Amino acid sequence: MVRLLVIAAALAAACKSDTRAPQGAPRDGGGAGRRDAAAIARPSPAAAATVAARPPLPPDERAALTGTVIAAVGREDAFRVVALRPAASGPATPLTPDGGSWYPIPAPTPMAIRTTDDGAAHTEQLYRLGAAPADARPLGPAATRVRGPVVSRDGRVILVETDLESFRDIYRVDAATGEPTRLTSSPQGSFEPTLSPDGARMAYVANREGDAELYVQDVAVDAADLRLTVSPRDDWAPAWSPDGAWIAFLSDRDGAPRVFLVRPDATDRRPASPTEIAGEPGPPLWSPDGARLAFAVSTRDGASEIWTIEVATGTAMRVSAPGARDEAPAWSPDGRHLVFVSTRDQRIDLWIARADGTAESRLTDSPEEEWIPRWLP
């Protein structure tokens, strides 16, 4: 049975539930929005009216923000990817050509999945983006599902989860030629790959005994795997720490979903998120220095909030102001700020907040919807 992530719909066509998925498959079916994305509920008047405002970022702090934010902009089934300057408001730079719907993925340089529907077939294709729409180039196979693309820091290792030859398996895509090489072969499917910092190993989710568990193996054909988790409930959404020492993941082994940590050698499994966070966490994202994890939490009142956890102490902190639906966080390159999606003011816009939650400011203010932000250096 597929369980949809709470943050699931910006990849509307790409992330629909798949009735073929076996029991125990990851909650998003291995969706492309794995740590980042996807369909946030449309704003409700009640939520928008009760947002507790935070002070805005001071002008000098805003002007000092570095890097580029890329995001999906538009409407369902017609999103495009644009680049934005977080330091100041200004026009967005288009990065994708016309046709289909485009969704950015986490990568050291701009990359996106393009989805197309001709009425009879749905197709997904990974693309490398450039400075202008004409620079977009396809990478790897086109298939009905291309999920969870992850890219190493040097851009040389690209992994995708796809149904190219099976229900769902993980492939390595040659960064130069785009040729795919199948790395897993499981009738029940392999999902949600995440790369070690050196690009040599991958952690992923597989359902081999009736529930989703985590495994790790070398990024090679027929490599032996090591099982990281053992639980009668589901474990999913792995994320490798920047220093390679930990893998964060979600699990409902205690009844309700929580963030957990495990060493890549399957030792020292322990909860990372405290039990006092009321709500269901989304996929965890490591800060650039590996000291904190960020994630969205869906609360029981229909709102959602951005939280962080100090990995060393387990101390949790709410980053975004309560009362709206705040989703899909992404760290700034220096780890001092987070960009996220918010439904305030009956809109779906991007906001930037200090990582300590003391100030936040709107990044976009347009009648279109902005989704799935990525903050690149």
ABEGO torsion letter per residue (X at the ends): XBBBBABBAABAAAABBBAABBBGBBAAGGBAAAAABGBBBBBBAAAAAABBBBBBBBAAAAAABBEBBBBBBEBBGABBBBBBBAABBEBBBBABBBEEBBBBBBBABBBBBBBBBAGABBBBBBBBBBABAAABBBBEBBBABBBGBBBBAAGABBBBBBAAABABBBBBBBAAAGBBBBABBBAAEBBGBBBBAAGABBBBBBBAAGBBBBBBBBBBBGBBBBBABBBABBBBGBBBBAAGABBBBBBAAAGBBBBBBBBAAGBGBBBABBAABBEBBBBBBBBAAGABBBBBBBBAAGBBBBBBBBAAAGBBBBABBBGBBBBGBBBBAAGABBBBBBABGGBBBBBBBBAAGABBBBABBBABBBBGBBBBX
